Amino acid sequence: MTALAFLPFGRFGQDVEHVLSASEHFEFHTVRPGEGGPPRPAPLAVVTAGSTPLAVVEAAVRAAGFGRQVLWLPLLLEPSEFSVGPWIGRGAACLECYDARRAQHDGSQGRSDTARAVWDAAAHAQLWPHLPSQARLAAGVAIERLFCLAGEGATASRDDLRSVVRWRSATGDLHNHRVLARGGCEHCAVPRPARSGDPLVTLVETLAKAG
């Protein structure tokens, strides 16, 4: 079986862990946040689950000894939805681009920032309730994402790695979105597009050709 690491946060993380532990295709090694280092042998990837803010989750992943070259998949529970993805790490997405795109497509960012501050405080206290079916569905989506990663490995498409599956409780629908990298992002290595007719760009190109 393919070895994976799992970091649970709160009750939602525990419920997802219970579902994942029954997998016949993947062997999950649970790493408790703040306890010990990464399992051996090195896992293919890391999966996290909880309502804890992703910046805190990323810090826990790093504290557990997993560097940026190791992909990790967040399962995030929020008051009105949960999301699975994107893959974070080298060759995939970065948390900074994910946060930037969420803010970009939010039509009421001011209210959302206020709401998320309340959510994050509640998440630290593990106050958000959830249904067992939500944990099972999130785990099922994660398993599907893991099959794609394990089956395609290094050939997995960048679009697949950067996609987010989101389930909204109001409609019960699943939506798939792709996280676009910001121009000039150091982690995603996307060059900032040159502006057509920019005199500075023209000068640089002329000097490069002359050299």
HELIX and SHEET records of a PDB file:
HELIX    1   1 GLY A   10  LEU A   20  1                                  11    
HELIX    2   2 LEU A   54  ALA A   63  1                                  10    
HELIX    3   3 LEU A   95  GLN A  104  1                                  10    
HELIX    4   4 GLN A  109  HIS A  124  1                                  16    
HELIX    5   5 PRO A  132  GLU A  152  1                                  21    
HELIX    6   6 GLY A  153  THR A  155  5                                   3    
HELIX    7   7 ARG A  158  LEU A  161  1                                   4    
HELIX    8   8 PRO A  199  ALA A  210  1                                  12    
SHEET    1   A 7 PHE A  26  THR A  30  0                                        
SHEET    2   A 7 THR A   2  PRO A   8  1                                        
SHEET    3   A 7 VAL A  46  GLY A  50  1                                        
SHEET    4   A 7 TRP A  72  GLU A  78  1                                        
SHEET    5   A 7 GLU A  81  VAL A  84 -1                                        
SHEET    6   A 7 SER A 163  ARG A 168 -1                                        
SHEET    7   A 7 LEU A 174  ARG A 178 -1                                        
END                                                                             
